[in-house]
Amino acid sequence: MSTPAKSSFLRTVKAVAWSFVGIRKRSGFEDDLAKISPLHVIAVGLVAVLLIVLGLVVFVNWVVAK
């Protein structure tokens, strides 16, 4: 028997990015469920949402300032 691979930061970021886009193969989704920690997904998801919101605020301020 082989041991399950540890979750990595990059794997978690990829899973969250695919979730934001909404395009993912079923096999990839099931693989992610088996290999990544839900706490890591929540943390990366919150950081990603924060970055998107901050990016939009900066972009809007930049457009309005012109």
N, CA, C and O atoms as a CHARMM CRD file, in Angstrom:
* protein
*
  264
    1    1 MET  N      0.83500  -1.18600   0.00000 PROA 1      0.00000
    2    1 MET  CA     0.00000   0.00000   0.00000 PROA 1      0.00000
    3    1 MET  C      0.87500   1.24300   0.00000 PROA 1      0.00000
    4    1 MET  O      1.89500   1.30000   0.68600 PROA 1      0.00000
    5    2 SER  N      0.47900   2.20300  -0.75000 PROA 2      0.00000
    6    2 SER  CA     1.22300   3.46200  -0.75500 PROA 2      0.00000
    7    2 SER  C      0.51900   4.46000   0.15500 PROA 2      0.00000
    8    2 SER  O     -0.70200   4.44100   0.30700 PROA 2      0.00000
    9    3 THR  N      1.31800   5.32700   0.75000 PROA 3      0.00000
   10    3 THR  CA     0.73700   6.35000   1.61600 PROA 3      0.00000
   11    3 THR  C      0.25900   7.51200   0.76700 PROA 3      0.00000
   12    3 THR  O      0.86000   7.80600  -0.26700 PROA 3      0.00000
   13    4 PRO  N     -0.81800   8.18300   1.18300 PROA 4      0.00000
   14    4 PRO  CA    -1.30300   9.31900   0.40000 PROA 4      0.00000
   15    4 PRO  C     -0.29300  10.46000   0.42700 PROA 4      0.00000
   16    4 PRO  O      0.37800  10.69200   1.43300 PROA 4      0.00000
   17    5 ALA  N     -0.19700  11.15500  -0.67500 PROA 5      0.00000
   18    5 ALA  CA     0.73900  12.27300  -0.77400 PROA 5      0.00000
   19    5 ALA  C      0.28300  13.41200   0.11900 PROA 5      0.00000
   20    5 ALA  O     -0.91200  13.66400   0.27900 PROA 5      0.00000
   21    6 LYS  N      1.25800  14.09100   0.69500 PROA 6      0.00000
   22    6 LYS  CA     0.92400  15.24800   1.52000 PROA 6      0.00000
   23    6 LYS  C      0.37800  16.36000   0.64400 PROA 6      0.00000
   24    6 LYS  O      0.74500  16.50700  -0.52200 PROA 6      0.00000
   25    7 SER  N     -0.50600  17.13200   1.24200 PROA 7      0.00000
   26    7 SER  CA    -1.01600  18.26800   0.48600 PROA 7      0.00000
   27    7 SER  C      0.06900  19.32400   0.40900 PROA 7      0.00000
   28    7 SER  O      0.82300  19.53000   1.36100 PROA 7      0.00000
   29    8 SER  N      0.13800  19.97300  -0.70500 PROA 8      0.00000
   30    8 SER  CA     1.12500  21.02700  -0.86800 PROA 8      0.00000
   31    8 SER  C      0.40300  22.35200  -1.06300 PROA 8      0.00000
   32    8 SER  O     -0.77100  22.40300  -1.43100 PROA 8      0.00000
   33    9 PHE  N      1.13300  23.40200  -0.80800 PROA 9      0.00000
   34    9 PHE  CA     0.57000  24.73700  -0.96500 PROA 9      0.00000
   35    9 PHE  C      0.15700  24.96400  -2.41300 PROA 9      0.00000
   36    9 PHE  O     -0.91800  25.50500  -2.67600 PROA 9      0.00000
   37   10 LEU  N      1.00200  24.55500  -3.35000 PROA 10     0.00000
   38   10 LEU  CA     0.70300  24.75300  -4.76900 PROA 10     0.00000
   39   10 LEU  C     -0.54600  23.97700  -5.18400 PROA 10     0.00000
   40   10 LEU  O     -1.36500  24.49000  -5.94600 PROA 10     0.00000
   41   11 ARG  N     -0.69800  22.76100  -4.69900 PROA 11     0.00000
   42   11 ARG  CA    -1.88300  21.95600  -5.03100 PROA 11     0.00000
   43   11 ARG  C     -3.15200  22.63400  -4.50900 PROA 11     0.00000
   44   11 ARG  O     -4.18200  22.64200  -5.18300 PROA 11     0.00000
   45   12 THR  N     -3.06800  23.20200  -3.30200 PROA 12     0.00000
   46   12 THR  CA    -4.22100  23.88700  -2.71900 PROA 12     0.00000
   47   12 THR  C     -4.56100  25.13900  -3.50600 PROA 12     0.00000
   48   12 THR  O     -5.73300  25.40700  -3.77300 PROA 12     0.00000
   49   13 VAL  N     -3.54500  25.91100  -3.87900 PROA 13     0.00000
   50   13 VAL  CA    -3.77900  27.12700  -4.66700 PROA 13     0.00000
   51   13 VAL  C     -4.40400  26.77200  -6.01300 PROA 13     0.00000
   52   13 VAL  O     -5.32400  27.45200  -6.46700 PROA 13     0.00000
   53   14 LYS  N     -3.91300  25.71300  -6.65200 PROA 14     0.00000
   54   14 LYS  CA    -4.49100  25.28300  -7.93000 PROA 14     0.00000
   55   14 LYS  C     -5.95200  24.88000  -7.77200 PROA 14     0.00000
   56   14 LYS  O     -6.78500  25.23000  -8.60900 PROA 14     0.00000
   57   15 ALA  N     -6.26800  24.15500  -6.71600 PROA 15     0.00000
   58   15 ALA  CA    -7.64900  23.71700  -6.49100 PROA 15     0.00000
   59   15 ALA  C     -8.57000  24.90900  -6.26800 PROA 15     0.00000
   60   15 ALA  O     -9.68600  24.94200  -6.78700 PROA 15     0.00000
   61   16 VAL  N     -8.10600  25.88700  -5.49800 PROA 16     0.00000
   62   16 VAL  CA    -8.92400  27.07600  -5.24900 PROA 16     0.00000
   63   16 VAL  C     -9.08100  27.88800  -6.53100 PROA 16     0.00000
   64   16 VAL  O    -10.16600  28.39600  -6.81300 PROA 16     0.00000
   65   17 ALA  N     -8.01600  28.01400  -7.30400 PROA 17     0.00000
   66   17 ALA  CA    -8.10000  28.75800  -8.56600 PROA 17     0.00000
   67   17 ALA  C     -9.08300  28.09400  -9.52100 PROA 17     0.00000
   68   17 ALA  O     -9.88100  28.78200 -10.15800 PROA 17     0.00000
   69   18 TRP  N     -9.03900  26.77600  -9.63000 PROA 18     0.00000
   70   18 TRP  CA    -9.99300  26.06500 -10.48100 PROA 18     0.00000
   71   18 TRP  C    -11.41600  26.27300  -9.98100 PROA 18     0.00000
   72   18 TRP  O    -12.34800  26.36600 -10.78000 PROA 18     0.00000
   73   19 SER  N    -11.58600  26.34500  -8.67500 PROA 19     0.00000
   74   19 SER  CA   -12.92300  26.56900  -8.11400 PROA 19     0.00000
   75   19 SER  C    -13.44400  27.95500  -8.46100 PROA 19     0.00000
   76   19 SER  O    -14.63300  28.12400  -8.72900 PROA 19     0.00000
   77   20 PHE  N    -12.56200  28.94400  -8.45800 PROA 20     0.00000
   78   20 PHE  CA   -12.97400  30.29800  -8.82400 PROA 20     0.00000
   79   20 PHE  C    -13.39200  30.35200 -10.28900 PROA 20     0.00000
   80   20 PHE  O    -14.35600  31.03400 -10.63800 PROA 20     0.00000
   81   21 VAL  N    -12.67200  29.63600 -11.14200 PROA 21     0.00000
   82   21 VAL  CA   -12.99600  29.62000 -12.57000 PROA 21     0.00000
   83   21 VAL  C    -14.24400  28.77800 -12.81700 PROA 21     0.00000
   84   21 VAL  O    -15.05300  29.10900 -13.68400 PROA 21     0.00000
   85   22 GLY  N    -14.40400  27.70500 -12.07000 PROA 22     0.00000
   86   22 GLY  CA   -15.57900  26.85600 -12.20100 PROA 22     0.00000
   87   22 GLY  C    -15.44700  25.76600 -13.23800 PROA 22     0.00000
   88   22 GLY  O    -16.44500  25.16300 -13.63500 PROA 22     0.00000
   89   23 ILE  N    -14.23500  25.50400 -13.68100 PROA 23     0.00000
   90   23 ILE  CA   -14.00300  24.45600 -14.67800 PROA 23     0.00000
   91   23 ILE  C    -13.04800  23.44100 -14.05700 PROA 23     0.00000
   92   23 ILE  O    -11.91600  23.77700 -13.70700 PROA 23     0.00000
   93   24 ARG  N    -13.50600  22.20800 -13.92600 PROA 24     0.00000
   94   24 ARG  CA   -12.66400  21.17600 -13.32300 PROA 24     0.00000
   95   24 ARG  C    -13.18400  19.81800 -13.73500 PROA 24     0.00000
   96   24 ARG  O    -14.39300  19.58400 -13.74700 PROA 24     0.00000
   97   25 LYS  N    -12.26300  18.91200 -14.07800 PROA 25     0.00000
   98   25 LYS  CA   -12.66200  17.54100 -14.37400 PROA 25     0.00000
   99   25 LYS  C    -13.06800  16.84400 -13.08600 PROA 25     0.00000
  100   25 LYS  O    -12.55300  17.15000 -12.01000 PROA 25     0.00000
  101   26 ARG  N    -13.97600  15.92600 -13.20600 PROA 26     0.00000
  102   26 ARG  CA   -14.44900  15.18100 -12.02800 PROA 26     0.00000
  103   26 ARG  C    -13.29700  14.43100 -11.35600 PROA 26     0.00000
  104   26 ARG  O    -13.20900  14.39100 -10.12900 PROA 26     0.00000
  105   27 SER  N    -12.42300  13.84200 -12.15900 PROA 27     0.00000
  106   27 SER  CA   -11.30600  13.08500 -11.58600 PROA 27     0.00000
  107   27 SER  C    -10.35500  14.00500 -10.82000 PROA 27     0.00000
  108   27 SER  O     -9.82600  13.61900  -9.77700 PROA 27     0.00000
  109   28 GLY  N    -10.13600  15.21000 -11.32600 PROA 28     0.00000
  110   28 GLY  CA    -9.28200  16.16800 -10.63100 PROA 28     0.00000
  111   28 GLY  C     -9.89600  16.62000  -9.33000 PROA 28     0.00000
  112   28 GLY  O     -9.20000  16.78700  -8.32900 PROA 28     0.00000
  113   29 PHE  N    -11.19600  16.81800  -9.34500 PROA 29     0.00000
  114   29 PHE  CA   -11.91600  17.21400  -8.13100 PROA 29     0.00000
  115   29 PHE  C    -11.80600  16.12900  -7.06200 PROA 29     0.00000
  116   29 PHE  O    -11.52800  16.42500  -5.89900 PROA 29     0.00000
  117   30 GLU  N    -12.02200  14.88000  -7.45200 PROA 30     0.00000
  118   30 GLU  CA   -11.94000  13.77300  -6.50300 PROA 30     0.00000
  119   30 GLU  C    -10.52300  13.59800  -5.97800 PROA 30     0.00000
  120   30 GLU  O    -10.32700  13.26300  -4.81000 PROA 30     0.00000
  121   31 ASP  N     -9.54000  13.82300  -6.83600 PROA 31     0.00000
  122   31 ASP  CA    -8.14100  13.74400  -6.42000 PROA 31     0.00000
  123   31 ASP  C     -7.83200  14.82200  -5.38600 PROA 31     0.00000
  124   31 ASP  O     -7.14000  14.56800  -4.40100 PROA 31     0.00000
  125   32 ASP  N     -8.34700  16.02400  -5.61800 PROA 32     0.00000
  126   32 ASP  CA    -8.13800  17.11600  -4.66700 PROA 32     0.00000
  127   32 ASP  C     -8.79800  16.81800  -3.32700 PROA 32     0.00000
  128   32 ASP  O     -8.22300  17.10200  -2.27600 PROA 32     0.00000
  129   33 LEU  N     -9.99800  16.25000  -3.35400 PROA 33     0.00000
  130   33 LEU  CA   -10.69000  15.91400  -2.10700 PROA 33     0.00000
  131   33 LEU  C     -9.87100  14.95100  -1.25700 PROA 33     0.00000
  132   33 LEU  O     -9.87500  15.03600  -0.02900 PROA 33     0.00000
  133   34 ALA  N     -9.17900  14.04600  -1.91300 PROA 34     0.00000
  134   34 ALA  CA    -8.40900  13.04400  -1.18700 PROA 34     0.00000
  135   34 ALA  C     -7.07600  13.58000  -0.67700 PROA 34     0.00000
  136   34 ALA  O     -6.53700  13.05300   0.29600 PROA 34     0.00000
  137   35 LYS  N     -6.53800  14.61200  -1.31100 PROA 35     0.00000
  138   35 LYS  CA    -5.15900  15.00000  -1.01100 PROA 35     0.00000
  139   35 LYS  C     -4.97100  16.35300  -0.35100 PROA 35     0.00000
  140   35 LYS  O     -3.86300  16.64900   0.09700 PROA 35     0.00000
  141   36 ILE  N     -5.99500  17.18800  -0.26800 PROA 36     0.00000
  142   36 ILE  CA    -5.78100  18.49600   0.34900 PROA 36     0.00000
  143   36 ILE  C     -6.64600  18.65100   1.59200 PROA 36     0.00000
  144   36 ILE  O     -7.70600  18.03900   1.72100 PROA 36     0.00000
  145   37 SER  N     -6.16800  19.47800   2.48700 PROA 37     0.00000
  146   37 SER  CA    -6.84200  19.69400   3.76600 PROA 37     0.00000
  147   37 SER  C     -7.91100  20.77600   3.62400 PROA 37     0.00000
  148   37 SER  O     -7.66100  21.80700   3.00000 PROA 37     0.00000
  149   38 PRO  N     -9.08500  20.55900   4.18900 PROA 38     0.00000
  150   38 PRO  CA   -10.13600  21.57900   4.12200 PROA 38     0.00000
  151   38 PRO  C     -9.72500  22.90400   4.76700 PROA 38     0.00000
  152   38 PRO  O    -10.12700  23.97000   4.30100 PROA 38     0.00000
  153   39 LEU  N     -8.93600  22.84300   5.82400 PROA 39     0.00000
  154   39 LEU  CA    -8.48400  24.08000   6.46100 PROA 39     0.00000
  155   39 LEU  C     -7.57500  24.88600   5.53500 PROA 39     0.00000
  156   39 LEU  O     -7.63900  26.11500   5.50600 PROA 39     0.00000
  157   40 HSD  N     -6.73100  24.18700   4.78200 PROA 40     0.00000
  158   40 HSD  CA    -5.86900  24.87600   3.82500 PROA 40     0.00000
  159   40 HSD  C     -6.70000  25.51700   2.71900 PROA 40     0.00000
  160   40 HSD  O     -6.40300  26.62800   2.27800 PROA 40     0.00000
  161   41 VAL  N     -7.73500  24.82200   2.27400 PROA 41     0.00000
  162   41 VAL  CA    -8.60100  25.35800   1.22300 PROA 41     0.00000
  163   41 VAL  C     -9.31000  26.61700   1.71600 PROA 41     0.00000
  164   41 VAL  O     -9.40400  27.60500   0.98700 PROA 41     0.00000
  165   42 ILE  N     -9.80300  26.58200   2.93800 PROA 42     0.00000
  166   42 ILE  CA   -10.48500  27.75500   3.49400 PROA 42     0.00000
  167   42 ILE  C     -9.52600  28.93000   3.59900 PROA 42     0.00000
  168   42 ILE  O     -9.87100  30.05100   3.22700 PROA 42     0.00000
  169   43 ALA  N     -8.31900  28.67700   4.10700 PROA 43     0.00000
  170   43 ALA  CA    -7.33900  29.75600   4.26300 PROA 43     0.00000
  171   43 ALA  C     -6.94800  30.35300   2.91600 PROA 43     0.00000
  172   43 ALA  O     -6.93200  31.57400   2.76100 PROA 43     0.00000
  173   44 VAL  N     -6.63400  29.50900   1.94600 PROA 44     0.00000
  174   44 VAL  CA    -6.24400  30.00200   0.62300 PROA 44     0.00000
  175   44 VAL  C     -7.42100  30.69600  -0.04800 PROA 44     0.00000
  176   44 VAL  O     -7.23100  31.70500  -0.72800 PROA 44     0.00000
  177   45 GLY  N     -8.62200  30.18100   0.12800 PROA 45     0.00000
  178   45 GLY  CA    -9.81000  30.81600  -0.44700 PROA 45     0.00000
  179   45 GLY  C    -10.04800  32.20400   0.11100 PROA 45     0.00000
  180   45 GLY  O    -10.36100  33.12800  -0.63900 PROA 45     0.00000
  181   46 LEU  N     -9.90600  32.36300   1.41700 PROA 46     0.00000
  182   46 LEU  CA   -10.08200  33.68300   2.02800 PROA 46     0.00000
  183   46 LEU  C     -9.02900  34.67500   1.54800 PROA 46     0.00000
  184   46 LEU  O     -9.34100  35.83500   1.28100 PROA 46     0.00000
  185   47 VAL  N     -7.78800  34.22000   1.43900 PROA 47     0.00000
  186   47 VAL  CA    -6.72300  35.09600   0.93300 PROA 47     0.00000
  187   47 VAL  C     -6.99800  35.47200  -0.52000 PROA 47     0.00000
  188   47 VAL  O     -6.79900  36.62200  -0.91100 PROA 47     0.00000
  189   48 ALA  N     -7.45300  34.50800  -1.32300 PROA 48     0.00000
  190   48 ALA  CA    -7.75100  34.79100  -2.73100 PROA 48     0.00000
  191   48 ALA  C     -8.88200  35.80100  -2.86500 PROA 48     0.00000
  192   48 ALA  O     -8.80400  36.71200  -3.68900 PROA 48     0.00000
  193   49 VAL  N     -9.92600  35.65100  -2.06700 PROA 49     0.00000
  194   49 VAL  CA   -11.04100  36.60800  -2.10500 PROA 49     0.00000
  195   49 VAL  C    -10.55400  37.99100  -1.70000 PROA 49     0.00000
  196   49 VAL  O    -10.91500  38.98600  -2.33000 PROA 49     0.00000
  197   50 LEU  N     -9.74300  38.06000  -0.66100 PROA 50     0.00000
  198   50 LEU  CA    -9.19600  39.34000  -0.21100 PROA 50     0.00000
  199   50 LEU  C     -8.36500  39.99800  -1.30800 PROA 50     0.00000
  200   50 LEU  O     -8.48100  41.20200  -1.53500 PROA 50     0.00000
  201   51 LEU  N     -7.52900  39.21600  -1.98600 PROA 51     0.00000
  202   51 LEU  CA    -6.70900  39.76800  -3.07000 PROA 51     0.00000
  203   51 LEU  C     -7.56000  40.25200  -4.24100 PROA 51     0.00000
  204   51 LEU  O     -7.26400  41.28900  -4.83500 PROA 51     0.00000
  205   52 ILE  N     -8.60700  39.51600  -4.57400 PROA 52     0.00000
  206   52 ILE  CA    -9.48400  39.92900  -5.67200 PROA 52     0.00000
  207   52 ILE  C    -10.20400  41.22400  -5.31900 PROA 52     0.00000
  208   52 ILE  O    -10.28200  42.13400  -6.14400 PROA 52     0.00000
  209   53 VAL  N    -10.72800  41.31200  -4.11000 PROA 53     0.00000
  210   53 VAL  CA   -11.43500  42.53000  -3.69000 PROA 53     0.00000
  211   53 VAL  C    -10.48500  43.71800  -3.66500 PROA 53     0.00000
  212   53 VAL  O    -10.82500  44.78900  -4.16500 PROA 53     0.00000
  213   54 LEU  N     -9.30300  43.54600  -3.09200 PROA 54     0.00000
  214   54 LEU  CA    -8.33100  44.63900  -3.06200 PROA 54     0.00000
  215   54 LEU  C     -7.90300  45.04200  -4.47100 PROA 54     0.00000
  216   54 LEU  O     -7.74200  46.22800  -4.76000 PROA 54     0.00000
  217   55 GLY  N     -7.72100  44.05600  -5.34300 PROA 55     0.00000
  218   55 GLY  CA    -7.37400  44.35500  -6.73100 PROA 55     0.00000
  219   55 GLY  C     -8.45900  45.15500  -7.43300 PROA 55     0.00000
  220   55 GLY  O     -8.16100  46.08700  -8.18000 PROA 55     0.00000
  221   56 LEU  N     -9.71200  44.79700  -7.19900 PROA 56     0.00000
  222   56 LEU  CA   -10.82000  45.54300  -7.80200 PROA 56     0.00000
  223   56 LEU  C    -10.90700  46.96200  -7.25800 PROA 56     0.00000
  224   56 LEU  O    -11.17700  47.89800  -8.01200 PROA 56     0.00000
  225   57 VAL  N    -10.68200  47.13100  -5.96800 PROA 57     0.00000
  226   57 VAL  CA   -10.71100  48.47000  -5.37000 PROA 57     0.00000
  227   57 VAL  C     -9.60400  49.33400  -5.95700 PROA 57     0.00000
  228   57 VAL  O     -9.84300  50.49100  -6.30400 PROA 57     0.00000
  229   58 VAL  N     -8.40800  48.79300  -6.07300 PROA 58     0.00000
  230   58 VAL  CA    -7.28900  49.54200  -6.66100 PROA 58     0.00000
  231   58 VAL  C     -7.58900  49.87600  -8.11600 PROA 58     0.00000
  232   58 VAL  O     -7.32900  50.99500  -8.55700 PROA 58     0.00000
  233   59 PHE  N     -8.12900  48.92600  -8.86300 PROA 59     0.00000
  234   59 PHE  CA    -8.44600  49.16000 -10.27000 PROA 59     0.00000
  235   59 PHE  C     -9.49900  50.25300 -10.42500 PROA 59     0.00000
  236   59 PHE  O     -9.35500  51.13500 -11.27100 PROA 59     0.00000
  237   60 VAL  N    -10.54500  50.20200  -9.62400 PROA 60     0.00000
  238   60 VAL  CA   -11.60700  51.21400  -9.70500 PROA 60     0.00000
  239   60 VAL  C    -11.06400  52.58300  -9.33500 PROA 60     0.00000
  240   60 VAL  O    -11.37700  53.57000 -10.00000 PROA 60     0.00000
  241   61 ASN  N    -10.26000  52.66100  -8.29000 PROA 61     0.00000
  242   61 ASN  CA    -9.66200  53.94600  -7.91600 PROA 61     0.00000
  243   61 ASN  C     -8.76100  54.48300  -9.02100 PROA 61     0.00000
  244   61 ASN  O     -8.72400  55.69000  -9.26100 PROA 61     0.00000
  245   62 TRP  N     -8.03900  53.60000  -9.68800 PROA 62     0.00000
  246   62 TRP  CA    -7.16000  54.00400 -10.78400 PROA 62     0.00000
  247   62 TRP  C     -7.98400  54.53400 -11.96200 PROA 62     0.00000
  248   62 TRP  O     -7.62200  55.54500 -12.56400 PROA 62     0.00000
  249   63 VAL  N     -9.08500  53.86200 -12.29100 PROA 63     0.00000
  250   63 VAL  CA    -9.93300  54.28700 -13.40800 PROA 63     0.00000
  251   63 VAL  C    -10.62900  55.60300 -13.08000 PROA 63     0.00000
  252   63 VAL  O    -10.70700  56.48200 -13.93900 PROA 63     0.00000
  253   64 VAL  N    -11.12700  55.75600 -11.87900 PROA 64     0.00000
  254   64 VAL  CA   -11.84600  56.96600 -11.48700 PROA 64     0.00000
  255   64 VAL  C    -10.89100  58.15600 -11.41300 PROA 64     0.00000
  256   64 VAL  O    -11.29900  59.28600 -11.68200 PROA 64     0.00000
  257   65 ALA  N     -9.64800  57.92700 -11.05700 PROA 65     0.00000
  258   65 ALA  CA    -8.67600  59.01700 -10.92100 PROA 65     0.00000
  259   65 ALA  C     -8.29200  59.62100 -12.26500 PROA 65     0.00000
  260   65 ALA  O     -7.81300  60.75400 -12.31300 PROA 65     0.00000
  261   66 LYS  N     -8.49100  58.89600 -13.34600 PROA 66     0.00000
  262   66 LYS  CA    -8.08700  59.39900 -14.66600 PROA 66     0.00000
  263   66 LYS  C     -9.01300  60.45300 -15.15200 PROA 66     0.00000
  264   66 LYS  O     -8.82200  60.98600 -16.24500 PROA 66     0.00000
